[in-house]
Amino acid sequence: MHRLAFLAGLALLLTACGQETATPRFIDSGNPALLSEWGQLEIRNGQLRPASGVVAYELTSPLFTDYAHKLRTIWMPEGSQATYREGEVLDFPVGTVITKTFYYPRSSEAGVLASAYTGEAPAKVSALDLDTVELIETRILVRRENGWDAIPYRWESNQREAGLNRIGDIIPIQLDHAGQRLDFNYIMPNVNQCASCHAPDSNTREIAPIGPKPRHLNRAFDHGDGPVNQLAHLVAAGMLINTPPADDTPRNADWTDMSASLNARARSYLDINCSHCHSPVGPADTSGLFLEPDTPVGPQLGLCKPPIAAGGGTGDRPYDIVPGAPELSILLYRMDSVEADVMMPEIGRSTIHAEAVALIRDWITQMDGSCA
């Protein structure tokens, strides 16, 4: 019997016998055939949830992936700790395992999934009811002695196990989004494509996490006992050291929070979706467009900056951003496209994030000045 089929059958048998508790583990080399071998997630009482000692987390503004929802987790071997780093991803120790599970809510219509997404971010949850969601994939980042490795897993149709899938997949999706039907191909990247986003330093090209930075983690999350600040929760769990006082910790806005300023919301969205490439050391450094939150308003942020490396993706527009004129701005043109040689980000989506396009359009519209 093929090893994958044997292990999947064994996992299903154990589940049927009630042995559902998972034990998190660090695997220091290789690519395990099954997600369950990592012990990071377990199926209990019809729910997919983090195993004991694994911490679910969320970002202040999550990266957009075709309206998919995501369950994120972090685990570190007992006795090990991450170190706070201002403006950078936390310094995680060897043995750290980070997971991200992509899923959609099920619709009442057969064969159709739902975004349950009306311009607001998906619900922040730490457990998934398997009767109400469709699991797509789980991506693992593991910190080994020689650096981070990215390992992707595709969920089986019975939602009891996910198998190693290094070659990627194309998954047809029918999505009910705010009453509108979206038909698209969800692209599960192959293992080499992971570096398109997860190699934020173009000098080293080393794989690394991009989400768990203090400014993205500095928010409340309910782990079952009521909302608590995520950084404080990690400190209390003995998983994080050297954190400054809460008032001195940077925090991005939630881009869906209408009580925040339009500028804060737009900059936060561009930060999480774009700045891992568009930074002075990122893969898009030759563009001259830097979208980190501390980039000053001016040419580096795109204002009145002519395109440098956009190729045919300019749409015949003169500048990355024309204050007051979104219809003349390359940034908006590329966000509002799914053409392979135009769209940005260039990987990770097959649909247009309509709500974000509206946000950036409003942001550019209210900008003062001109490029005359």
FIMI-562821 format. One line per field, with one value per residue: x negated, y negated, z of N, C-alpha, C, CB in turn; residue in one letter; chain. Coordinates in steps of 0.2 Angstrom, whole numbers. Glycine has a CB too. Layout:
N
n_xx c(X ...)
n_yy c(Y ...)
n_zz c(Z ...)
ca_xx c(X ...)
ca_yy c(Y ...)
ca_zz c(Z ...)
c_xx c(X ...)
c_yy c(Y ...)
c_zz c(Z ...)
cb_xx c(X ...)
cb_yy c(Y ...)
cb_zz c(Z ...)
res c(A ...)
chain c(A ...)
end
This chain:
372
n_xx c(-4 -2 -12 -7 7 9 5 15 26 24 24 37 43 39 45 58 59 58 46 41 33 19 1 -10 -25 -42 -50 -65 -70 -67 -51 -36 -23 -10 0 4 -6 -14 -7 -1 12 29 43 57 72 79 73 60 45 32 19 15 5 2 4 17 18 21 20 18 23 26 18 24 32 40 53 52 53 43 35 23 8 -4 -18 -30 -44 -44 -50 -57 -59 -52 -60 -56 -56 -58 -49 -51 -49 -45 -59 -61 -64 -74 -65 -52 -36 -25 -8 4 20 31 48 65 82 96 109 127 131 129 112 107 97 95 91 94 92 92 85 80 67 64 71 63 57 53 56 63 79 81 92 97 88 76 61 46 31 16 3 -14 -27 -42 -55 -71 -88 -95 -88 -72 -59 -47 -32 -19 -2 12 29 39 55 63 60 52 39 24 13 -4 -9 -18 -19 -9 8 23 39 55 67 83 90 100 101 106 119 116 110 95 84 69 52 44 28 16 0 -15 -29 -41 -36 -33 -43 -41 -33 -38 -51 -58 -69 -79 -92 -97 -88 -82 -69 -56 -45 -31 -21 -20 -24 -27 -18 -8 -3 1 15 31 37 47 44 52 55 60 56 39 24 13 -1 -4 2 -6 -18 -13 -12 -25 -31 -37 -49 -57 -48 -42 -33 -15 -10 -21 -22 -21 -7 3 17 33 39 52 59 69 68 55 43 44 31 23 30 28 14 11 17 9 -3 -3 1 -8 -21 -31 -37 -38 -49 -65 -74 -67 -60 -54 -62 -68 -58 -57 -46 -40 -31 -30 -25 -32 -36 -39 -27 -27 -38 -44 -33 -26 -19 -17 -28 -36 -34 -46 -49 -38 -35 -23 -13 -7 4 4 4 -3 -10 -14 -6 6 10 27 32 37 40 29 19 6 5 18 23 16 20 33 35 34 26 12 0 1 8 6 4 -7 -5 5 18 33 44 51 49 62 67 55 49 59 56 42 44 52 43 33 40 43 31 20 13 4 -3 -8)
n_yy c(6 -11 -23 -36 -33 -23 -29 -39 -32 -26 -37 -41 -29 -30 -42 -38 -29 -38 -43 -57 -67 -78 -79 -91 -93 -95 -93 -90 -89 -85 -81 -78 -67 -69 -81 -79 -73 -83 -87 -99 -103 -98 -87 -88 -84 -87 -98 -108 -112 -121 -111 -106 -118 -125 -140 -150 -164 -181 -194 -212 -217 -206 -198 -197 -184 -179 -180 -170 -163 -162 -152 -154 -148 -147 -138 -133 -123 -117 -127 -136 -152 -166 -182 -199 -210 -226 -232 -222 -204 -194 -186 -171 -155 -140 -126 -132 -131 -137 -138 -140 -139 -138 -142 -141 -147 -136 -137 -138 -133 -120 -115 -127 -140 -151 -168 -175 -188 -205 -217 -218 -211 -194 -183 -182 -167 -153 -140 -128 -123 -109 -105 -116 -123 -123 -116 -121 -122 -119 -128 -126 -134 -131 -133 -128 -122 -127 -137 -144 -133 -130 -121 -114 -108 -99 -98 -84 -77 -72 -79 -75 -74 -81 -81 -81 -92 -97 -102 -110 -116 -118 -124 -124 -136 -141 -155 -163 -179 -192 -192 -191 -180 -173 -165 -156 -151 -145 -146 -136 -138 -131 -123 -130 -143 -148 -156 -168 -177 -174 -177 -190 -198 -203 -201 -190 -180 -171 -161 -166 -171 -183 -189 -189 -201 -214 -225 -220 -210 -216 -217 -213 -196 -182 -169 -160 -163 -176 -192 -196 -205 -200 -200 -201 -190 -180 -183 -180 -167 -162 -163 -173 -186 -201 -212 -228 -241 -241 -253 -258 -250 -247 -248 -243 -249 -241 -238 -238 -245 -257 -268 -271 -282 -286 -287 -279 -266 -263 -263 -253 -242 -242 -239 -226 -218 -222 -227 -218 -215 -227 -236 -244 -233 -223 -211 -219 -230 -237 -244 -256 -260 -260 -253 -252 -255 -266 -274 -290 -302 -305 -304 -291 -284 -283 -295 -305 -298 -292 -277 -263 -250 -244 -238 -233 -235 -248 -253 -264 -275 -289 -290 -282 -285 -298 -312 -315 -309 -295 -288 -290 -284 -272 -262 -259 -254 -242 -235 -233 -223 -207 -202 -193 -200 -212 -213 -216 -211 -200 -186 -175 -178 -177 -184 -200 -211 -219 -228 -233 -239 -250 -256 -261 -269 -279 -284 -289 -299 -308 -314 -329 -340 -340 -333 -342)
n_zz c(0 -4 5 9 7 17 29 29 30 43 51 50 55 69 72 71 82 92 96 96 100 97 97 97 87 83 67 61 48 31 23 29 25 29 36 49 55 60 71 75 73 78 77 85 92 80 76 69 77 86 93 110 118 106 99 93 82 75 63 63 51 39 25 9 1 -11 -5 5 21 36 47 59 67 80 86 98 104 120 133 125 117 108 102 104 91 85 72 64 59 73 82 80 88 84 79 80 73 62 56 43 39 25 21 17 22 21 9 8 -4 -15 -19 -19 -11 2 5 16 19 19 16 28 38 39 52 67 73 83 81 70 64 56 49 43 35 22 20 12 10 20 25 30 40 45 57 55 58 48 43 38 32 19 18 10 12 5 9 10 3 13 24 35 35 28 14 9 -3 -15 -27 -30 -34 -44 -40 -44 -39 -34 -28 -17 -15 -5 -11 -25 -38 -39 -49 -50 -52 -38 -34 -28 -22 -29 -20 -23 -27 -15 -11 -18 -10 3 4 9 8 -4 -6 1 -1 7 15 25 38 36 42 57 64 77 75 67 76 87 94 100 104 106 115 121 134 134 126 124 123 110 110 123 128 122 130 143 141 141 129 123 124 130 127 124 134 132 127 120 109 92 82 68 59 59 43 40 50 53 61 62 54 36 30 39 38 24 23 31 25 13 18 24 12 2 6 9 -2 -8 -3 3 3 -3 -15 -25 -25 -35 -41 -35 -27 -11 1 15 32 38 27 20 15 -2 -16 -14 -9 -20 -25 -38 -44 -58 -67 -65 -65 -71 -83 -95 -87 -84 -89 -97 -88 -80 -67 -52 -41 -43 -35 -29 -41 -44 -56 -64 -59 -57 -47 -42 -54 -56 -45 -48 -57 -65 -74 -80 -83 -77 -64 -47 -30 -39 -37 -28 -29 -38 -40 -39 -26 -22 -11 -6 -17 -18 -6 -8 -19 -13 -4 -12 -19 -9 -7 -7 -18 -34 -49 -58)
ca_xx c(0 -6 -13 -2 14 8 5 21 31 22 26 45 45 38 50 65 58 58 40 40 28 13 -5 -14 -32 -47 -53 -70 -72 -62 -44 -32 -18 -4 0 5 -13 -17 -3 1 20 32 50 61 80 81 70 52 43 25 17 13 -1 2 7 20 17 23 16 23 26 24 16 30 31 47 58 52 52 37 33 16 6 -12 -20 -38 -46 -44 -56 -60 -55 -54 -62 -53 -60 -54 -48 -53 -46 -48 -65 -58 -69 -74 -59 -46 -31 -19 -3 9 25 35 54 71 88 101 116 133 132 124 107 105 95 97 86 96 87 96 81 76 62 67 72 57 59 48 58 67 84 80 98 99 82 72 54 43 24 13 -4 -18 -33 -46 -62 -76 -94 -98 -83 -65 -57 -40 -29 -12 3 19 34 43 62 67 58 49 32 21 7 -9 -7 -24 -18 -3 15 28 45 61 71 89 91 106 98 111 124 113 107 88 81 62 48 40 21 12 -6 -20 -34 -46 -32 -32 -48 -38 -31 -41 -59 -57 -76 -81 -99 -98 -82 -80 -62 -55 -38 -30 -15 -20 -28 -23 -13 -2 0 3 22 34 39 51 42 57 57 61 51 33 19 9 -8 -3 4 -13 -22 -11 -13 -32 -34 -40 -53 -59 -43 -41 -26 -10 -9 -26 -22 -18 -1 6 25 38 41 60 61 71 66 48 42 43 24 21 32 25 7 11 18 4 -9 -2 2 -13 -27 -36 -41 -40 -53 -71 -77 -62 -61 -52 -66 -70 -53 -57 -40 -41 -25 -31 -21 -36 -39 -36 -23 -32 -39 -45 -27 -22 -16 -21 -34 -35 -36 -53 -50 -31 -34 -17 -8 -6 11 3 5 -9 -13 -11 0 8 15 33 34 36 40 23 14 4 6 25 24 14 24 40 34 32 22 6 -6 3 10 2 -1 -7 -4 8 25 36 50 50 52 66 67 48 49 63 52 37 47 54 37 30 45 43 24 19 8 4 -9 -9)
ca_yy c(0 -17 -26 -41 -30 -19 -34 -43 -27 -25 -43 -40 -24 -33 -47 -34 -26 -43 -46 -63 -72 -78 -81 -95 -91 -98 -88 -94 -88 -82 -84 -73 -66 -71 -87 -77 -71 -89 -87 -106 -104 -91 -86 -86 -86 -90 -105 -108 -117 -120 -106 -109 -122 -128 -147 -153 -171 -184 -200 -217 -217 -200 -198 -195 -178 -177 -180 -165 -164 -159 -150 -154 -146 -147 -133 -133 -118 -119 -131 -140 -159 -171 -188 -205 -215 -232 -233 -216 -198 -191 -182 -164 -150 -134 -122 -135 -129 -141 -135 -144 -135 -142 -139 -145 -144 -133 -141 -133 -131 -114 -116 -134 -142 -158 -172 -178 -194 -211 -223 -217 -206 -187 -182 -179 -161 -148 -133 -128 -118 -106 -104 -123 -126 -119 -117 -121 -120 -122 -129 -126 -137 -128 -135 -123 -124 -131 -143 -142 -129 -131 -115 -115 -102 -100 -95 -79 -79 -70 -84 -72 -74 -85 -77 -85 -94 -101 -104 -115 -114 -123 -122 -128 -139 -145 -159 -168 -185 -198 -191 -190 -174 -173 -159 -157 -146 -146 -143 -133 -138 -125 -125 -135 -149 -151 -162 -174 -181 -173 -179 -197 -201 -201 -200 -183 -176 -166 -160 -169 -173 -190 -192 -190 -207 -217 -230 -216 -206 -221 -217 -208 -190 -178 -162 -156 -166 -183 -195 -198 -207 -194 -200 -200 -183 -176 -184 -176 -159 -161 -162 -180 -190 -208 -216 -235 -242 -241 -260 -259 -245 -250 -245 -245 -249 -236 -242 -238 -249 -264 -273 -274 -287 -283 -286 -273 -260 -262 -262 -246 -237 -241 -236 -219 -215 -224 -229 -212 -215 -234 -239 -245 -227 -218 -209 -224 -236 -241 -248 -263 -261 -257 -253 -251 -261 -272 -277 -296 -304 -308 -299 -284 -281 -283 -301 -308 -295 -288 -269 -261 -243 -241 -235 -235 -236 -255 -256 -271 -280 -293 -290 -277 -289 -305 -314 -317 -306 -288 -285 -291 -281 -265 -258 -257 -251 -236 -232 -232 -219 -200 -200 -191 -205 -218 -213 -216 -207 -196 -180 -174 -180 -176 -189 -207 -213 -225 -232 -236 -244 -256 -260 -264 -274 -284 -287 -293 -304 -314 -317 -335 -342 -338 -331 -346)
ca_zz c(0 -4 12 10 8 23 34 29 33 50 54 50 60 75 74 72 88 97 98 92 103 94 101 93 87 78 63 59 41 27 21 31 20 31 40 56 58 64 78 76 73 80 75 91 92 74 75 68 82 88 98 116 118 100 100 87 82 69 61 63 44 36 18 5 -4 -14 0 9 28 38 54 60 73 82 92 99 108 127 136 120 117 103 105 101 87 83 65 60 62 79 81 82 89 80 82 79 68 60 51 41 36 21 21 16 24 16 7 8 -11 -16 -23 -19 -5 4 8 23 19 16 16 34 39 41 59 71 77 85 80 64 63 50 45 40 32 17 20 6 11 26 24 36 40 51 58 56 60 42 41 37 26 18 16 9 12 3 12 7 3 19 29 41 34 23 12 6 -11 -16 -34 -30 -37 -46 -37 -46 -34 -35 -22 -16 -11 -5 -16 -31 -39 -41 -52 -52 -50 -33 -36 -22 -25 -28 -15 -26 -27 -9 -10 -21 -5 9 3 9 7 -11 -5 4 -4 12 17 32 39 34 46 64 67 82 72 65 81 93 94 105 101 111 115 125 140 133 122 127 118 108 112 131 129 121 135 148 140 141 122 120 129 128 124 127 137 127 124 116 104 86 80 62 60 55 37 40 56 50 66 60 48 30 29 43 35 18 24 34 19 8 22 24 6 -3 8 10 -9 -10 3 0 2 -5 -22 -29 -23 -41 -43 -32 -24 -5 4 22 35 39 21 20 9 -7 -22 -13 -8 -26 -27 -44 -46 -64 -66 -66 -67 -72 -89 -99 -82 -82 -91 -100 -83 -79 -61 -47 -38 -44 -29 -31 -47 -44 -63 -67 -54 -59 -41 -42 -60 -55 -40 -51 -63 -64 -80 -77 -84 -75 -58 -41 -30 -45 -35 -22 -30 -44 -40 -37 -19 -23 -6 -5 -22 -16 0 -11 -23 -9 -1 -17 -21 -4 -7 -9 -23 -41 -52 -64)
c_xx c(-4 -7 -8 5 14 9 12 26 30 25 34 47 44 43 57 65 58 52 38 35 21 7 -9 -22 -35 -50 -59 -73 -66 -55 -39 -26 -11 -5 1 -1 -16 -13 -1 8 23 39 53 68 82 78 62 50 35 24 15 6 -2 6 10 18 20 19 21 26 22 23 22 28 38 52 58 51 46 37 26 14 -2 -13 -28 -39 -46 -51 -59 -56 -57 -56 -59 -58 -56 -54 -50 -49 -49 -54 -63 -64 -69 -69 -53 -42 -25 -15 2 14 30 42 59 77 92 107 121 134 127 118 104 103 97 91 87 92 90 92 78 72 66 67 65 59 53 50 63 72 83 86 100 93 79 65 51 35 22 5 -8 -25 -37 -53 -67 -83 -97 -93 -76 -64 -49 -37 -22 -8 9 24 38 50 65 65 55 42 30 14 2 -8 -13 -23 -12 3 19 35 50 65 77 90 96 103 103 117 122 109 100 86 74 58 43 33 17 5 -11 -25 -39 -42 -32 -37 -46 -36 -36 -49 -59 -63 -79 -89 -101 -94 -81 -72 -62 -47 -37 -25 -16 -25 -24 -17 -7 1 3 11 25 37 42 48 47 59 58 55 45 28 14 2 -8 -2 -2 -17 -20 -12 -20 -35 -37 -43 -55 -54 -43 -34 -21 -9 -15 -27 -18 -12 2 14 27 41 49 63 63 70 59 48 42 36 22 23 29 18 6 12 12 -2 -8 -2 -4 -20 -33 -40 -43 -43 -60 -76 -73 -63 -59 -56 -68 -64 -53 -51 -40 -34 -25 -27 -25 -38 -35 -32 -27 -33 -41 -38 -23 -20 -21 -27 -32 -37 -43 -53 -43 -30 -27 -11 -6 1 10 4 -2 -13 -10 -5 0 12 21 36 33 36 34 17 12 6 13 26 22 18 31 40 33 28 15 0 -4 4 5 7 -1 -6 0 16 27 42 47 53 55 66 61 47 53 59 46 39 49 48 33 34 44 36 24 13 9 -3 -11 -16)
c_yy c(-6 -21 -31 -38 -27 -24 -38 -38 -26 -31 -43 -35 -27 -38 -43 -31 -31 -46 -52 -68 -72 -81 -85 -93 -95 -93 -92 -93 -84 -85 -78 -73 -68 -76 -84 -75 -77 -89 -94 -107 -97 -92 -84 -88 -89 -96 -103 -114 -116 -115 -110 -112 -125 -135 -149 -161 -174 -191 -206 -218 -211 -201 -195 -189 -176 -176 -174 -167 -160 -158 -149 -152 -146 -142 -133 -127 -121 -122 -136 -147 -162 -178 -194 -208 -220 -232 -227 -210 -196 -186 -175 -159 -144 -130 -125 -132 -134 -138 -141 -140 -139 -139 -144 -143 -141 -137 -135 -130 -125 -116 -123 -136 -149 -162 -175 -184 -200 -217 -223 -211 -200 -187 -179 -173 -157 -141 -133 -122 -115 -105 -111 -126 -121 -121 -116 -118 -122 -122 -130 -130 -134 -131 -130 -126 -129 -136 -140 -138 -130 -124 -115 -108 -104 -95 -90 -80 -77 -75 -81 -72 -79 -82 -82 -86 -99 -104 -109 -112 -120 -120 -127 -130 -142 -148 -164 -174 -191 -198 -190 -184 -176 -166 -160 -151 -148 -142 -142 -133 -132 -128 -130 -142 -152 -157 -168 -179 -181 -173 -186 -201 -198 -199 -193 -178 -170 -167 -163 -171 -180 -193 -193 -195 -210 -221 -226 -212 -210 -222 -212 -202 -186 -171 -157 -158 -174 -186 -197 -200 -201 -194 -199 -193 -178 -177 -180 -169 -157 -160 -168 -184 -197 -213 -223 -236 -243 -247 -261 -254 -247 -245 -247 -245 -243 -240 -242 -242 -256 -269 -275 -278 -283 -282 -280 -267 -258 -260 -255 -241 -236 -238 -229 -215 -216 -225 -224 -212 -222 -237 -240 -238 -221 -216 -214 -231 -240 -245 -255 -264 -257 -258 -251 -257 -267 -276 -284 -298 -307 -303 -292 -280 -281 -290 -304 -305 -291 -281 -268 -254 -240 -238 -238 -235 -243 -257 -262 -277 -283 -291 -284 -279 -296 -308 -317 -314 -299 -285 -286 -287 -273 -260 -255 -253 -243 -232 -229 -228 -212 -198 -199 -196 -211 -218 -213 -215 -202 -188 -180 -176 -178 -180 -196 -209 -220 -230 -236 -241 -250 -260 -264 -270 -280 -288 -291 -299 -310 -317 -324 -336 -339 -336 -336 -350)
c_zz c(0 3 13 12 15 29 35 32 40 54 55 55 67 77 75 79 94 99 94 94 99 99 96 93 82 74 60 52 38 26 23 26 22 36 48 59 62 71 80 77 75 78 82 91 86 72 74 73 83 93 104 116 111 101 93 87 75 69 61 56 40 28 14 0 -6 -9 5 16 30 45 55 67 74 87 92 104 116 130 131 119 110 106 101 97 84 75 61 63 68 78 84 83 84 83 81 73 68 55 49 36 32 21 19 19 19 15 7 1 -12 -21 -23 -12 -4 7 15 24 15 17 23 34 41 49 62 75 78 84 74 65 57 46 41 36 27 17 14 7 18 24 30 35 46 51 60 57 54 39 41 31 25 15 16 9 9 6 8 8 9 25 35 40 28 21 8 -1 -13 -23 -35 -33 -39 -44 -39 -40 -36 -28 -22 -12 -11 -10 -23 -32 -42 -43 -54 -50 -44 -34 -29 -25 -24 -23 -17 -26 -21 -8 -14 -16 1 8 3 8 1 -11 -3 1 1 14 24 32 37 39 53 66 72 80 70 71 87 92 99 101 107 110 119 131 140 129 126 121 116 110 120 132 127 127 141 147 140 134 119 125 126 125 128 130 131 123 119 110 98 85 73 63 57 49 37 46 54 55 65 54 42 28 32 40 28 18 27 29 15 11 21 17 1 0 9 3 -10 -4 0 -1 -1 -13 -27 -28 -30 -44 -40 -28 -17 -1 12 26 37 33 21 14 4 -12 -20 -11 -15 -29 -32 -46 -53 -63 -68 -69 -68 -78 -93 -94 -80 -84 -95 -95 -82 -73 -57 -44 -40 -39 -32 -38 -48 -51 -67 -64 -56 -53 -41 -48 -59 -50 -43 -57 -61 -70 -77 -78 -81 -67 -52 -35 -36 -44 -29 -23 -37 -45 -38 -30 -20 -18 -5 -11 -21 -10 -3 -15 -19 -6 -6 -19 -16 -4 -10 -14 -30 -43 -58 -63)
cb_xx c(5 -3 -20 -2 15 2 -1 23 30 15 24 47 41 31 51 66 52 62 34 47 27 13 -8 -14 -32 -52 -48 -76 -79 -61 -43 -29 -18 0 6 10 -18 -16 -7 -2 22 31 52 57 81 89 71 50 47 22 12 13 -7 4 3 27 9 31 13 19 24 28 10 32 27 46 65 46 58 31 37 13 8 -14 -18 -41 -53 -42 -61 -61 -57 -48 -70 -50 -64 -57 -53 -60 -46 -43 -71 -53 -69 -81 -61 -47 -29 -22 0 6 29 32 56 73 92 102 115 139 132 128 108 112 87 103 84 95 80 103 85 82 56 63 78 54 64 45 61 63 91 77 104 101 76 75 51 43 20 14 -5 -20 -33 -46 -62 -76 -99 -100 -85 -60 -59 -38 -31 -10 3 19 39 42 65 65 64 51 29 20 9 -16 0 -30 -17 -5 18 28 44 65 67 95 84 112 92 107 129 109 111 83 85 59 43 43 17 14 -10 -23 -38 -48 -26 -33 -54 -32 -24 -39 -62 -54 -80 -80 -103 -97 -85 -84 -60 -59 -36 -28 -9 -22 -29 -28 -16 -4 -6 -1 25 40 33 58 35 55 51 62 54 30 15 10 -11 2 9 -16 -22 -3 -10 -33 -28 -34 -59 -65 -36 -43 -26 -3 -9 -33 -20 -22 5 5 27 43 38 63 56 78 67 44 37 46 20 23 40 25 4 16 24 2 -9 4 8 -11 -27 -33 -36 -33 -54 -75 -80 -55 -57 -45 -72 -72 -46 -58 -34 -47 -20 -38 -18 -41 -37 -42 -17 -38 -46 -49 -23 -17 -16 -22 -36 -39 -31 -57 -53 -26 -34 -15 -10 -11 16 7 8 -8 -13 -17 0 10 11 33 30 41 46 21 16 -3 5 29 20 6 25 43 29 38 22 4 -7 10 15 -2 -2 -13 -10 5 26 38 55 53 46 73 69 43 52 70 49 32 53 59 32 28 52 45 19 19 1 8 -9 -4)
cb_yy c(0 -22 -29 -46 -26 -15 -39 -45 -20 -24 -49 -38 -18 -36 -51 -29 -22 -41 -40 -67 -71 -83 -75 -103 -83 -103 -86 -92 -84 -75 -86 -75 -58 -65 -91 -71 -69 -95 -85 -110 -107 -89 -82 -88 -90 -90 -109 -109 -116 -127 -101 -104 -117 -124 -152 -152 -173 -186 -199 -224 -224 -194 -194 -201 -172 -171 -181 -160 -162 -163 -143 -162 -139 -154 -126 -139 -115 -113 -126 -137 -163 -172 -189 -209 -210 -238 -239 -214 -192 -188 -185 -161 -147 -131 -120 -142 -122 -148 -129 -150 -131 -144 -136 -146 -150 -126 -144 -137 -136 -108 -114 -139 -141 -158 -178 -173 -192 -211 -229 -217 -207 -181 -178 -185 -157 -150 -130 -128 -121 -99 -103 -128 -128 -121 -112 -128 -123 -117 -136 -119 -145 -120 -141 -118 -119 -126 -146 -149 -122 -136 -109 -118 -100 -98 -99 -72 -76 -63 -89 -65 -67 -92 -72 -81 -96 -98 -98 -121 -110 -124 -122 -125 -143 -141 -162 -165 -187 -204 -196 -197 -170 -177 -156 -164 -143 -143 -148 -126 -144 -123 -119 -133 -148 -146 -159 -173 -180 -166 -175 -199 -199 -206 -205 -183 -173 -167 -153 -176 -172 -191 -187 -183 -212 -221 -235 -211 -202 -227 -216 -211 -186 -178 -161 -149 -165 -186 -201 -193 -213 -194 -207 -204 -180 -179 -192 -178 -158 -155 -160 -184 -186 -207 -213 -241 -249 -239 -265 -259 -238 -250 -245 -240 -256 -233 -239 -231 -249 -264 -270 -267 -292 -288 -292 -274 -261 -268 -267 -246 -239 -248 -239 -217 -218 -230 -233 -206 -213 -238 -234 -249 -224 -220 -203 -226 -234 -236 -245 -268 -259 -260 -249 -250 -258 -270 -273 -302 -308 -311 -302 -283 -285 -278 -306 -316 -290 -292 -265 -262 -239 -247 -228 -230 -232 -259 -256 -272 -277 -300 -297 -275 -288 -306 -320 -324 -310 -284 -289 -298 -282 -265 -262 -263 -254 -236 -236 -239 -221 -195 -206 -184 -205 -221 -207 -223 -203 -197 -175 -178 -187 -169 -186 -212 -214 -223 -229 -231 -241 -253 -255 -259 -271 -282 -281 -289 -302 -311 -313 -340 -338 -343 -324 -352)
cb_zz c(6 -9 13 4 2 23 34 22 29 51 51 43 59 76 68 67 89 103 97 91 111 88 104 95 85 81 57 64 41 29 14 38 18 35 39 56 52 60 83 71 66 87 69 97 99 74 81 61 89 90 96 122 118 94 103 87 82 70 54 65 40 37 17 0 0 -18 -3 7 33 35 56 59 75 84 91 102 107 132 137 113 123 98 105 107 81 86 63 61 57 84 84 78 96 80 89 78 69 58 54 36 41 14 28 8 27 18 0 10 -16 -19 -30 -20 -5 9 4 29 16 19 16 40 43 38 61 75 72 92 86 58 65 51 50 46 36 9 25 3 6 32 20 39 40 50 64 50 61 36 35 37 27 13 22 2 19 -5 16 10 -3 21 31 41 33 24 7 7 -12 -16 -39 -35 -31 -54 -29 -51 -29 -37 -20 -13 -14 -5 -15 -33 -44 -36 -58 -47 -56 -26 -40 -19 -22 -34 -13 -33 -31 -3 -14 -26 -3 11 -3 15 13 -16 -1 11 -11 19 16 33 47 27 45 67 61 86 67 59 84 93 87 108 98 110 118 125 145 139 118 131 121 100 111 134 124 115 137 149 133 145 118 117 131 124 124 123 141 130 129 120 106 80 85 57 56 60 31 40 61 49 73 59 49 24 31 50 34 13 28 40 15 6 29 28 3 -6 15 11 -15 -12 9 5 8 -4 -23 -28 -20 -47 -41 -37 -28 -1 1 25 42 44 15 21 12 -4 -26 -6 -3 -26 -21 -42 -41 -70 -70 -60 -62 -71 -89 -104 -76 -85 -86 -106 -77 -80 -57 -42 -30 -52 -25 -32 -53 -40 -66 -68 -47 -60 -34 -42 -66 -53 -34 -52 -67 -63 -85 -81 -91 -78 -56 -40 -24 -48 -34 -17 -28 -46 -35 -43 -14 -25 1 -5 -29 -13 5 -14 -27 -3 1 -24 -21 2 -10 -4 -20 -45 -55 -64)
res c(M H R L A F L A G L A L L L T A C G Q E T A T P R F I D S G N P A L L S E W G Q L E I R N G Q L R P A S G V V A Y E L T S P L F T D Y A H K L R T I W M P E G S Q A T Y R E G E V L D F P V G T V I T K T F Y Y P R S S E A G V L A S A Y T G E A P A K V S A L D L D T V E L I E T R I L V R R E N G W D A I P Y R W E S N Q R E A G L N R I G D I I P I Q L D H A G Q R L D F N Y I M P N V N Q C A S C H A P D S N T R E I A P I G P K P R H L N R A F D H G D G P V N Q L A H L V A A G M L I N T P P A D D T P R N A D W T D M S A S L N A R A R S Y L D I N C S H C H S P V G P A D T S G L F L E P D T P V G P Q L G L C K P P I A A G G G T G D R P Y D I V P G A P E L S I L L Y R M D S V E A D V M M P E I G R S T I H A E A V A L I R D W I T Q M D G S C A)
chain c(A A A A A A A A A A A A A A A A A A A A A A A A A A A A A A A A A A A A A A A A A A A A A A A A A A A A A A A A A A A A A A A A A A A A A A A A A A A A A A A A A A A A A A A A A A A A A A A A A A A A A A A A A A A A A A A A A A A A A A A A A A A A A A A A A A A A A A A A A A A A A A A A A A A A A A A A A A A A A A A A A A A A A A A A A A A A A A A A A A A A A A A A A A A A A A A A A A A A A A A A A A A A A A A A A A A A A A A A A A A A A A A A A A A A A A A A A A A A A A A A A A A A A A A A A A A A A A A A A A A A A A A A A A A A A A A A A A A A A A A A A A A A A A A A A A A A A A A A A A A A A A A A A A A A A A A A A A A A A A A A A A A A A A A A A A A A A A A A A A A A A A A A A A A A A A A A A A A A A A A A A A A A A A A A A A A A)
end
